[in-house]
Structure formats: C-alpha cells, structure tokens
Amino acid sequence: MEYALADSARFRASVTPSDAEVKAFFEAHRESYRLPERRVVSYVLISEDALAREVAVTERDARTYYEDNQDDFTQPDRPARATSW
C-alpha cells in the first residue's frame, strides 16, 4: 500500500473551480467514478440442539433472571370485555 500525504490547505486558495467546471470534469471522467456493484453477506448458523447441549439453565438462574427483569414479563391491564349472553 502506498500513499502520499499533502496539506490541502496550501492548495485551496489557488484552486476555486466553478460549478460548471466541476460538472464538466465529472462528465469527462464519469467512468472513473463508477463503482462496481458490491455485496457483503455474512451468515451464522446456530443449531438449537447444539446450543442446548452447551447451555445449562437452572431453576435458580431462571428465577433470578425473571425477578431481575419482571418489567419485561408484564402487560398493561386491559379492560374486561363485556359479554352478552
């Protein structure tokens, strides 16, 4: 990998292209700005059976988790439904 580091502040004052010049340059070099289509995909396969063999949750663990996270297991009260029998 090679690179060159340049202080752009030295060049900004001397280069002031107009919008028309920028557009003309882009149109003349359009292909050099084109990027090929790219996709990155990652998959993770988790076997439920294999995972179950690796993890042992005790009754105490489940109870402690429930007690520490009770808000996650509650639903707001709903009004009773009227029945017409």
N, C-alpha and C positions, 0 to 999 in steps of 0.2 A: 504494500500500500504506500503510495506516495502522495504528498500534499504540499501545498505552499500556503503560507500564512501571510496575508497582506492587510495592512491597516487601511480599511476602506475610507476612513475619514480624509485621508490625503487626496483621494480621487473624487470625492463627492462634489467639491466646489467647482472643479473643472469640467464635470460632466453633468449637463442638465438637458436630457433629451425631452422633446415634446411628446405628447400623447400620440401624435401622428407618426413620429419616428419610432416609438416603441412598437406601435401596431405594425408598421412596415417591416421592422426587423423580425417580429414574431411571424408574420405571414411568409417572409422569405426563408425562415428557418423552422417552419411548423413541424416538420418530421423529426427534428432533433428533440422536440419537447414531447413527442408521443411516447407513452409508456405502454408496454405490452400488458395484456390482462393478466392479473396475478390473483391467486387464491392460496390461502394458507389454512389448512384444516388439521386439527388435532383431535384424536379420538381417545377415549379412555373406556375400556371395557371392564366392568365390575361384575363379577359373578356373585350373586346374592348368597349362594350356598358357600362359596369360599370365604366370603366376608363373615358370614355367620359362624363359621368354624374358628375364625381368628378373634372374634369379639365375644366376651362373656359378660353379660349384664346381669348383675344380681338383683334380687328383690330390693335390697337396701339401696343400690345405685339408682334404680328406677324411682323409688320413693323419694330419695333425696333430690333427684332431678325435678320431679313433679312439685315437691314442696318449694324448691327454689324458683320455679317458673310457673306458678299457678296462674298468673295472668294470661299465659299462652293457652291455657286449657279452659277458659271461661267464655261464655257467650252472654251478650246482654239479654236481660229479661224481655220476653215478648208478651204482649197482652194475650190473655186466653181467648181462644176462638169460640164464638157463640155457636151453639148447636141448636138446630130447630127440629126436635123430634116430635 
